[in-house]
Amino acid sequence: MSGGANFQVTVFEVTPVNDLITRFSFVRSDGGELPRFSGGAHTVVEMHDEGKRRLNPYSLMSDPADTRAYSISVRRDDAGRGGSLFMHRQVKPGMEMTISAPVNLFALDLRARKHLMIAGGIGITPFMAQIRQLSMMGGRFELHYAARSPDLAAYADTLLAAHPGRVRTYFDEQGQKIDLEALLDGQPLGTHLYVCGPKGLMNWVLETATQLGWPREAVHSEEFLAPPSGKPFEVRLAASNKSVTVDEHQSLLEAIEEAGVDAPYLCRGGACGQCETRVLEHEGTLIHNDHWLTEEQRASGERIMPCVSRFEGRTLVLDR
């Protein structure tokens, strides 16, 4: 994995959480300790699915100080590219897998006097580790957790019981909604805001925070985008002198790797900027799906994030 060090692990526990979410726990296959991580970190899980190699990032939700095991939770997506279905259908206790060392793109800012967390759906997972970290440190936090229904609010009962008065839940089917403006407007000086969840929720929170004058450095978000499908296309890799076909359900990054060309990455979800690649020539349309490049960079046609972005047209030449 170009994302850094990786480890052979053994699945020691597979636990259904609700109808959509399953928790997976791993230990090192050699019996050693896993690296410590900080709340908000993720690992990239490698899967071999009927000849296809998939690398998907998942937030670590276990105790950051526990080096014996890692845990992740995966939401099943029946309309996705297959990674979540592989995890739900094929991963069993005793199975050996490869995972990356932890990388944190959603770390707590420990200078904050208070941490205000807003989670939606499976976006609760990074907060599980962050809350464990803050609890150990005596940090001040408040969590607002929105889900479709109580049955789909993974870990809500655990959080409510462990942190009374600090956790509040909201359920769509009961017509409940966060009073966001009042919540954001009433925070003490020195509060930092963190949001993770569906795109609609994240956009709402981030736009509202901007409108209310929250400083950018006090607002933190994480969203791993799944590479979308699209029309197959050809790409020429100038530095490697190779031509590659990107299939309908394959990302540009995956096609580059399949051709034996190493490309850096940390998240594979359009968030970290590590796989940013220079476009040397293109005749057609670059379809930018990341949330890393600026609008000016996209308009220039000189950069692409191959983990999530695609192309439609006759000619694409990259500096790889």
C-alpha positions as CSV (number, residue, x, y, z in Angstrom):
1,M,0.0,0.0,0.0
2,S,1.4,3.4,-0.9
3,G,-0.4,4.9,2.1
4,G,2.5,3.7,4.3
5,A,3.2,0.8,6.5
6,N,0.7,-2.1,6.5
7,F,-0.1,-5.0,8.8
8,Q,-1.3,-8.5,8.4
9,V,-4.3,-8.9,10.8
10,T,-6.7,-11.6,11.7
11,V,-10.4,-10.9,12.1
12,F,-11.3,-12.1,15.6
13,E,-14.9,-10.7,15.9
14,V,-17.7,-9.8,13.5
15,T,-20.7,-8.3,15.3
16,P,-24.0,-7.2,13.6
17,V,-24.9,-3.8,15.1
18,N,-28.2,-3.2,13.3
19,D,-29.8,-4.1,9.9
20,L,-27.2,-2.0,8.0
21,I,-24.1,-1.8,10.1
22,T,-21.6,-4.5,11.2
23,R,-18.6,-4.1,13.5
24,F,-15.3,-5.8,12.6
25,S,-12.4,-6.2,15.0
26,F,-8.8,-7.2,14.1
27,V,-5.7,-8.3,15.9
28,R,-2.2,-8.6,14.5
29,S,-1.6,-12.0,13.0
30,D,1.9,-12.2,14.5
31,G,0.5,-11.5,18.0
32,G,2.3,-8.2,18.2
33,E,0.8,-4.8,19.2
34,L,-0.8,-2.5,16.7
35,P,0.2,1.2,16.6
36,R,-1.4,3.7,18.8
37,F,-3.7,6.2,17.1
38,S,-5.6,9.4,17.9
39,G,-9.3,9.8,17.8
40,G,-10.5,10.5,14.2
41,A,-7.9,8.3,12.5
42,H,-8.7,5.8,9.8
43,T,-7.2,2.6,8.3
44,V,-7.4,1.4,4.8
45,V,-8.6,-2.2,4.5
46,E,-7.4,-4.3,1.6
47,M,-9.9,-6.8,0.0
48,H,-9.5,-9.4,-2.7
49,D,-12.9,-9.9,-4.3
50,E,-13.1,-12.3,-7.2
51,G,-10.0,-11.0,-8.8
52,K,-10.6,-7.4,-7.9
53,R,-8.4,-5.6,-5.3
54,R,-10.3,-3.1,-3.3
55,L,-8.8,-0.6,-0.8
56,N,-11.4,1.1,1.3
57,P,-10.8,3.6,4.2
58,Y,-12.8,3.1,7.5
59,S,-12.6,5.2,10.7
60,L,-11.1,3.5,13.7
61,M,-13.7,3.5,16.5
62,S,-11.9,1.5,19.2
63,D,-10.0,2.9,22.2
64,P,-7.0,4.8,20.8
65,A,-4.8,3.6,23.7
66,D,-5.6,-0.1,23.1
67,T,-2.8,-1.6,21.0
68,R,-4.2,-5.1,21.2
69,A,-7.0,-4.7,18.6
70,Y,-8.7,-2.3,16.2
71,S,-12.4,-2.0,15.4
72,I,-14.3,-0.5,12.5
73,S,-17.9,-0.4,11.6
74,V,-19.1,-0.8,8.0
75,R,-22.5,0.3,6.6
76,R,-23.8,-2.0,3.9
77,D,-24.4,-0.2,0.6
78,D,-26.3,-2.5,-1.7
79,A,-25.9,0.0,-4.6
80,G,-22.2,0.6,-4.0
81,R,-19.1,-0.7,-5.8
82,G,-18.9,-3.8,-3.7
83,G,-16.5,-3.1,-0.8
84,S,-19.1,-2.9,1.9
85,L,-20.9,-6.0,0.5
86,F,-17.6,-7.9,0.6
87,M,-17.1,-7.0,4.2
88,H,-20.6,-8.0,5.2
89,R,-20.9,-11.2,3.2
90,Q,-17.4,-12.6,3.0
91,V,-15.4,-11.5,6.0
92,K,-15.5,-14.0,8.9
93,P,-13.7,-14.6,12.2
94,G,-10.3,-16.2,11.6
95,M,-9.9,-14.6,8.2
96,E,-6.5,-12.9,7.5
97,M,-6.5,-9.4,5.9
98,T,-4.1,-6.5,5.3
99,I,-4.7,-3.1,6.8
100,S,-2.7,0.2,6.7
101,A,-1.2,2.0,9.6
102,P,-3.5,4.6,11.0
103,V,-3.7,8.0,9.3
104,N,-5.6,11.0,10.9
105,L,-7.2,13.6,8.8
106,F,-9.9,14.4,11.4
107,A,-7.9,14.9,14.6
108,L,-9.1,16.7,17.7
109,D,-7.6,20.1,18.1
110,L,-6.5,19.8,21.7
111,R,-6.2,23.6,22.1
112,A,-10.0,23.8,22.1
113,R,-11.8,24.5,25.3
114,K,-14.8,22.5,24.2
115,H,-15.4,20.0,21.4
116,L,-18.9,20.2,19.7
117,M,-19.6,17.1,17.6
118,I,-22.3,16.6,15.1
119,A,-22.7,13.1,13.6
120,G,-25.1,11.6,11.1
121,G,-25.6,7.9,10.5
122,I,-22.4,5.9,10.1
123,G,-20.5,9.2,10.7
124,I,-20.7,8.4,14.4
125,T,-17.7,6.0,14.1
126,P,-14.8,8.5,14.3
127,F,-16.5,10.2,17.3
128,M,-16.5,6.9,19.2
129,A,-12.7,7.0,19.4
130,Q,-12.5,10.8,19.9
131,I,-14.9,10.6,22.9
132,R,-12.8,7.8,24.4
133,Q,-9.7,10.0,24.0
134,L,-11.4,13.0,25.5
135,S,-12.8,11.0,28.4
136,M,-9.4,9.7,29.3
137,M,-8.0,13.3,29.1
138,G,-10.9,14.9,31.0
139,G,-11.8,17.0,27.9
140,R,-15.1,18.8,27.5
141,F,-17.3,17.6,24.7
142,E,-20.9,17.6,23.5
143,L,-22.3,15.2,20.8
144,H,-25.4,15.7,18.7
145,Y,-26.3,12.5,16.8
146,A,-28.9,12.3,14.0
147,A,-30.2,9.1,12.4
148,R,-33.1,7.8,10.5
149,S,-34.6,5.9,13.4
150,P,-33.6,4.6,16.9
151,D,-32.9,1.1,15.4
152,L,-30.4,2.6,12.9
153,A,-28.6,4.8,15.5
154,A,-25.6,2.7,16.0
155,Y,-24.1,2.9,19.5
156,A,-26.6,5.6,20.6
157,D,-27.7,3.6,23.7
158,T,-24.0,3.0,24.7
159,L,-23.1,6.7,24.3
160,L,-26.2,7.9,26.1
161,A,-25.6,5.6,29.1
162,A,-21.9,6.4,29.3
163,H,-22.2,10.2,28.9
164,P,-25.5,11.4,30.3
165,G,-26.1,15.1,29.6
166,R,-23.4,15.2,26.9
167,V,-25.2,13.2,24.1
168,R,-28.4,14.1,22.4
169,T,-30.1,12.1,19.6
170,Y,-32.4,13.1,16.8
171,F,-34.5,10.8,14.7
172,D,-35.9,11.6,11.2
173,E,-38.9,9.3,11.5
174,Q,-39.9,11.2,14.7
175,G,-39.7,14.6,13.0
176,Q,-36.7,15.6,15.2
177,K,-34.1,18.0,13.9
178,I,-31.1,19.8,15.4
179,D,-31.8,23.5,16.0
180,L,-28.5,24.2,14.4
181,E,-28.4,28.0,14.4
182,A,-29.2,28.1,18.1
183,L,-26.7,25.4,18.8
184,L,-23.8,27.0,17.0
185,D,-24.7,30.5,18.1
186,G,-24.7,29.6,21.8
187,Q,-21.2,28.0,22.1
188,P,-18.6,29.4,24.5
189,L,-15.5,31.1,23.2
190,G,-12.8,28.5,22.3
191,T,-15.3,25.8,21.0
192,H,-14.3,23.7,18.0
193,L,-16.9,22.1,15.7
194,Y,-16.6,18.7,14.2
195,V,-19.0,17.1,11.7
196,C,-19.1,13.7,10.0
197,G,-22.0,12.1,8.2
198,P,-24.1,12.3,5.0
199,K,-23.2,15.0,2.5
200,G,-26.5,16.9,3.1
201,L,-25.9,17.1,6.8
202,M,-22.3,18.1,6.4
203,N,-23.1,20.9,3.9
204,W,-25.8,22.2,6.1
205,V,-23.5,22.4,9.2
206,L,-20.5,23.8,7.3
207,E,-22.6,26.5,5.5
208,T,-24.4,27.5,8.7
209,A,-21.1,27.7,10.6
210,T,-19.7,30.0,7.9
211,Q,-22.8,32.2,7.9
212,L,-22.6,32.6,11.7
213,G,-18.9,33.6,11.4
214,W,-17.2,30.6,12.8
215,P,-13.4,30.8,12.1
216,R,-12.3,28.2,9.5
217,E,-9.6,26.9,11.9
218,A,-12.3,26.0,14.4
219,V,-14.4,23.9,12.0
220,H,-13.4,20.3,11.2
221,S,-15.0,17.8,8.9
222,E,-14.4,14.4,7.3
223,E,-16.1,12.8,4.3
224,F,-14.7,9.8,2.4
225,L,-16.2,9.9,-1.1
226,A,-16.8,6.6,-2.8
227,P,-15.4,6.6,-6.4
228,P,-18.4,6.9,-8.7
229,S,-18.9,4.7,-11.7
230,G,-18.9,6.1,-15.2
231,K,-18.1,5.6,-18.9
232,P,-14.8,3.7,-19.5
233,F,-12.0,5.8,-20.7
234,E,-8.3,5.7,-21.7
235,V,-5.4,7.4,-20.0
236,R,-1.8,7.6,-21.0
237,L,0.8,7.7,-18.1
238,A,3.6,9.8,-19.5
239,A,6.3,9.1,-16.8
240,S,5.6,5.3,-16.9
241,N,5.1,5.2,-20.7
242,K,1.9,3.1,-20.3
243,S,-1.7,3.3,-21.6
244,V,-4.4,2.2,-19.3
245,T,-8.1,1.6,-19.6
246,V,-10.3,2.7,-16.7
247,D,-13.4,0.5,-16.5
248,E,-16.9,1.5,-15.7
249,H,-16.8,0.5,-12.0
250,Q,-13.1,1.2,-11.5
251,S,-11.4,4.3,-10.2
252,L,-8.6,6.0,-12.1
253,L,-6.3,5.3,-9.1
254,E,-7.2,1.6,-9.1
255,A,-6.5,1.4,-12.8
256,I,-3.1,3.1,-12.4
257,E,-2.2,0.7,-9.6
258,E,-3.4,-2.3,-11.6
259,A,-1.0,-1.3,-14.3
260,G,1.9,-1.6,-11.8
261,V,2.4,2.1,-11.3
262,D,2.7,3.3,-7.7
263,A,0.7,6.3,-6.7
264,P,0.6,7.9,-3.3
265,Y,-2.5,8.0,-1.2
266,L,-3.7,8.3,2.4
267,C,-7.5,8.3,2.3
268,R,-8.6,7.2,-1.3
269,G,-11.7,9.3,-0.7
270,G,-10.9,12.7,-2.2
271,A,-10.0,14.3,1.2
272,C,-6.2,14.2,1.8
273,G,-4.7,15.5,-1.4
274,Q,-1.9,12.9,-1.5
275,C,-2.8,11.4,-4.9
276,E,-3.1,14.8,-6.7
277,T,-1.7,14.4,-10.2
278,R,-0.7,16.8,-12.9
279,V,-2.7,16.7,-16.1
280,L,-0.3,17.1,-19.0
281,E,-2.9,17.0,-21.8
282,H,-6.6,16.5,-22.1
283,E,-9.2,16.7,-24.9
284,G,-12.5,16.2,-23.1
285,T,-14.0,16.8,-19.7
286,L,-12.3,16.3,-16.3
287,I,-15.1,15.1,-13.9
288,H,-13.9,16.3,-10.5
289,N,-15.5,14.5,-7.6
290,D,-13.1,15.4,-4.8
291,H,-13.4,18.0,-2.1
292,W,-9.7,18.9,-2.1
293,L,-9.0,21.0,-5.2
294,T,-10.2,24.6,-5.3
295,E,-12.6,25.8,-8.0
296,E,-9.8,27.7,-9.6
297,Q,-7.7,24.5,-9.8
298,R,-10.5,22.5,-11.3
299,A,-11.2,25.2,-13.9
300,S,-7.5,25.3,-14.9
301,G,-7.7,21.6,-16.1
302,E,-4.2,21.1,-14.7
303,R,-4.9,18.8,-11.8
304,I,-7.0,15.7,-11.0
305,M,-7.5,13.5,-7.9
306,P,-7.5,10.0,-9.4
307,C,-9.0,8.3,-6.3
308,V,-12.5,9.7,-7.0
309,S,-12.4,11.8,-10.3
310,R,-13.0,10.6,-13.8
311,F,-12.8,11.8,-17.4
312,E,-14.9,11.8,-20.6
313,G,-13.3,12.5,-23.9
314,R,-10.7,11.5,-26.4
315,T,-7.3,12.2,-24.8
316,L,-6.0,12.2,-21.2
317,V,-2.3,12.3,-20.4
318,L,-1.2,12.3,-16.7
319,D,2.2,12.8,-15.1
320,R,2.5,9.3,-13.6
